[in-house]
Amino acid sequence: MDDLFKEIRSLAQEKKAIILAHNYQLPEVQDVADLTGDSLALSIEASKTEAEIIVFCGVHFMAETAAIVCPDKKVILPVEDAGCAMADMLTADQLRKFKAEHPGAPVVTYVNSTAEVKAESDICCTSANAVQVVKSLDAREVIMTPDRNLAKWVQRHTDQKVHYWDGCCPIHDELTVARVKEARAEHPNAVLMAHPECPPEVLDMADVVRSTSGMLAYAKQSDAREFIVATEVGLLYPLKKQNPGKEFYPASPEMICENMKKTTLKGLLKALQQEKTVVEVEEDIRKKALKAVERMMAVPRD
């Protein structure tokens, strides 16, 4: 593994490439990356980079977002079929029809979506700034897509009416109250941190509801020594890495996104060597999507 690590770092430097890795990636992939974070943080970094190549260790919509904000860069997704079930739950055609049912309502689209859907939206958001994004809009009603759970969470924290698309992240949506109760029983002194993609009944049980970046920040500043983490298990690695004196437990060991685990060091090296798979966005779609993404990045996060 050490040899692979060195080879990747050397090749990235030689090719003037930056490696970005989402918080849910395998530990060794996070370690070899130049930057790790959530989708919003990585989108912002992608927009600032002077690198010639962006290697995005994540899923397709993340690489697409980098391509939207960096049209002059070559954006590489190491695994071609690393997709997102939530992003696949809404098409541009479906969104246009949904907009027609709620005329005049601005569309707030979770960054976990395709470029075509972003292009049909007024502004994007992430779980880190969704509440702030909706509150920033001068509108009594808004449309939120594609995650119903995030939309329901936002609805709790705003006076605006939220019309939501019935999509979800299966990894979070399948977390049950029963499983969370088991985790609570196993670790009675632990703080329960939950991601807003979880069902409302799970969020009702949480001590803290945060995005992945929000969980990292909260755990670092908290005096608590134990935490139950209700999100994809990949986040436990950076949590433990940043807080060696604290304990972190998964709300469910079954919260694993297979797409997020497809990128390996060998696959990453091959992608750098061959410069495949390049993710591109058609220019007319990119320009429309860029407006929504830029508006998102201008709104404060949690």
Buried (B, 14 or more C-beta within 10 A) or exposed (E): EEEBBEBBBEBBEEBEBBBBBBBBBBBBBBBBBBBBBBBBBBBBBBBEBEBEBBBBBBBBBBBBBBBBBBEEBBBBBBBEEBBBBBBBBBBBEBBEEBBEEBEEBBBBBBBBBBBBBBBBBBBBBBBBBBBBBBBBBEBEBBBBBBBBBBBBBBBEBBEBEBBBBEBBBEBBBBBBEEBBEEBBEEBEEBBBBBBBBBBEEBBEBBBBBBBBBBBBBBBEEBEBEEBBBBBBBBBBBBBBEEBEEBBBBBBBEEBBBEBBBBBBBEBBBEBBEEEEBEBEBEEEBBEBBBBBBBBBBEBEBB
